[in-house]
Amino acid sequence: MENISCSKMILYLLCPLKFRFLYIDRLPKPFRPSALVFGGSLHAALCWLNRQRMNGDDVSVDKVYRIFDADWYAQKIGAKLHYKNGETETGLTIMAKEMLSLYFVRPHRKVRAAEQPFCVPFVNLVTGEKLPVNLEGVIDLIEEADSICEFKTSGQTMSQRDMDNHLQLTAYSYAYEMLYRRPPRTLRLIDFVKTKRPKIIPMEANRENLDYQRFFYLAKQILKGIRDKVFFPRDSFMCKDCEYGEPCEAWKGE
């Protein structure tokens, strides 16, 4: 493995066996969970909107809707969608557009970058130890005054404890500091909450070297587990929507 991302780390922590199926065995997925399609299409629309704002282009919310529709359609091609809890394509589409409307009218800072990719050395900033892989990923939004932001969709509002332990924010903050040689002044998460009446909850957090150090040690142990082929299933609420239910049931510890 040449590089590691925060999403790979999170998946390994949630279920090492699913990590193996996806990244080692590269098993095809028989379906796509609707939550992934929803989140992906919402991100695509937000990215397009913020890039238009960065370029100084005036756009309407209807155009943002059309980007969402186009991305949703593209994600459905050749893939079977798996809906849960009585969800439907129509209902999710309406919900997403309500969220995009809420975001569209929010006050915003000047955009510096949208969907900014990064690939930086993975270093313990306290001891200088370096991992044999780089950290890669994409920062959802960079705004003026060293402000970075992540977009997240969820079923309920995040707690402050969740914010304090949110690995993606730690990865963004670390990557920004490595790229620009200065820490972000503002680290935000915008939570698009999928409740009956959709809402947007902005939250802020802080990160420091001790957070980066813990993140480093976590990545180091995850890499050790991958190298030592430590892959096992972890039962959780995520199992009912997992694309790899059948191979997981067939797993016999090999």
N, C-alpha and C positions, 0 to 999 in steps of 0.2 A: 504494500500500500504506500503510494508516494505521498498522498495528502490525506488529511482527515478534516472533516467538517463537524460543526456542532450538531447538525442533524444526525450524522452517523453516530456520534457519541451518545446522543439522547436515545436513539433506537437501540444501541447495544445495552444501555442501562435498562430500558423498558423490557427488552426481550432479546437476549443474545442469539437465540435460535432464529428468530426472524431476521436479524442482521445477517446471519450466515446464508439463509435462503435468498436474501435480496442481493447482497454484495459479494458473497463467495460463490454460491451455487448459481446465482443469477436465474432463479426459477421464474418462469413467466407467471404473471398474475391473471387469474381467471376473471377478475372484476376490479373495478375501482370504487372505493368508498365515496359516497356523494360528498362527504365532508372535505376530502382532498380536492375534488373538482371545484367545490364551492370556494374554498380558500385560494386555490390557484387562480381561478377566474377573477376573484375579487382583487388579488394582488396585481394581476395583469392590468386591470382597469385603473387601479391606483397608480401604478407605475406610469402608464400612459398619461394620466392626468398631470402627475407631478413633472414629467418631462416637458409637457406642453407649457406648464407654468414656468419651468426653468428657462425655456426659450422665449418667454414673454408672449406666448400665443394665447389669445382669448378663446376659450372653448365653452360649449354648453354642456349641461348635465346629460342631455340626450345623447351626445356623442360618447360620453363616458359609459352610458348604458349600452351603447352599440359595441363598444370594446368588450364589455363583459359578455354580451351575447355571443360575439364572435369567438371569444376564447372558450366559452362553455361548449359551443358547437364543435370546436376543434378537438377538445378533450374527449368528447363523446365518440369521435370517429374510431371505429375498430375496438371500442372498449365497452364492456357491459358495466353499467352503473349500479351500485348497491345502495339502496336507500334504507334508512332506519327510522324507527319511531313514527311511522306514518308520514314521513317526508315525501314530497313530490317535487318534480322538476319545476313546476309552476310556482309552488310555494317558496322554494329556495330562491328562485329567480326574483320574485317579488321582494323577498326579504333582503337580498343583496342590493337591489336598487334602492330600497329604503335606506340602507346603510350608506351607500354611495351618495345619496342625497344629503344625508346628515354630514358626511365628510366634506362634500363639495362647498357647503355654506360656512364651514368653520373658518375662523381667522387662521391664516397660515403665514409662516415666515418665508423669506426668499429661499428658493430651492437651489442647492448646489449640485446635488446628484440624486438620481433615483435608480434603484437596483444596481448599486455600485459593487462590482465583484472585487474580491481581494484574495491574495495568496501570500501569506507572510510567515516568516520563521516562527516556530513554536518554542519560545524561550521562557525560562523561569527568570523573571526580571529581578528577583531577589538574589538568587545564587548564580545565575548565568548559565545553568544547565540547559542544553538544547535537545529537543526530541529529533529523531531521524526523519520526521515528516513535517510538512508545512501545514498551517491551518488555512483552510480555504472557506469561502462562503460569499454571501451577498448581503450588503447593508441595504435595507429597504429604502431608507431616506436619509439624506444628509442636507441639513438646512444651514443658513448663515449662523455665525457666532458659535461654530463648533457644536452644533446640535445634531444628534443622530436619533433615529426613531425606528422602531420595529412595529409592523402591523401584525395583529394576531386575531384570529377568530376563535370564539369559545362559547360554551353553553352557559357559563355563569361568570360573574365578575371575579377577577383574580384578587387574591388577598395580598397584603403588603409582604407577607412572608414569601409568597410565591414570587413576587417581584424581586425580593432580596436574593432569591436562589435561582433566578431565571438564567439558565446557561447561555441562551441566545444573546441576551443583553451583555453578559460578560464577554462573550466572543466578539460582539460588535465593538465594545469599548476598547478591548485589547487590540483588535485589528486597527481601529482608528488611530490609536496611539502609536502603533508600529508604522503605520503609513505616513502620518503627518507629524510625528515626533512631538506630539502634545496630546494631553488627554481631552476627551470631549467635555465641554462645559455643561451640557445638558444631555441626559440619557433618558429617552422617553419610550413608552410603549403605548400604542393606541389599541385598545381592546374592543373589537367589534363583537358585541355580545348577542348571540342568537336566541333572544327571548321572544315572547309573543309580540311584544312591541320592541323591535330592535333598537339598540342604543350603542353609543360610542363612549367608552370610558378612557380618558387619558390618564396615565400614571407616570411618575418619575422615579428614578432610582439613582444610586451612586455606586461607583466601583473604584477600588483602590488596589495597590499592589498585592495585598493579602488575598483578595478575590482572584486576581490573576494567578497567584501561586497555587491556590486550591484547584483552580481550573486546570492548571498545568499538571498537577499530580493526578487528577482524575483522568486526564487524557493519557498519561503515562501508564496507569493501571489498565485502562481500556485497551491500549495497544498491546500490553503484555498478554491480556486475555485473548485477543485476536491471534497474536503470534503463537500462543500455546494451544490454540484451537479449543478454547473454553466456550462452547456454545450449548445452551440449555434453554428450555422453554420457561417462561414466567407467566403464570396465570394472572389475569387482571381483567378489568372491565373492557379492555381493548380487544380481548379474544373474540368476542361475538361479531366484530366487524373486520377481523383479520383476513387478508387475502390468502394466507397460507394455512388455513385451518386443516385441510386434508393432509398435507405433508407433515404438519405438526402432530396430528393424531397418529400418523404412521411412524413417527420418530421412535427409535428404540435405543437411543443413547450412543449411537455410533459417532 
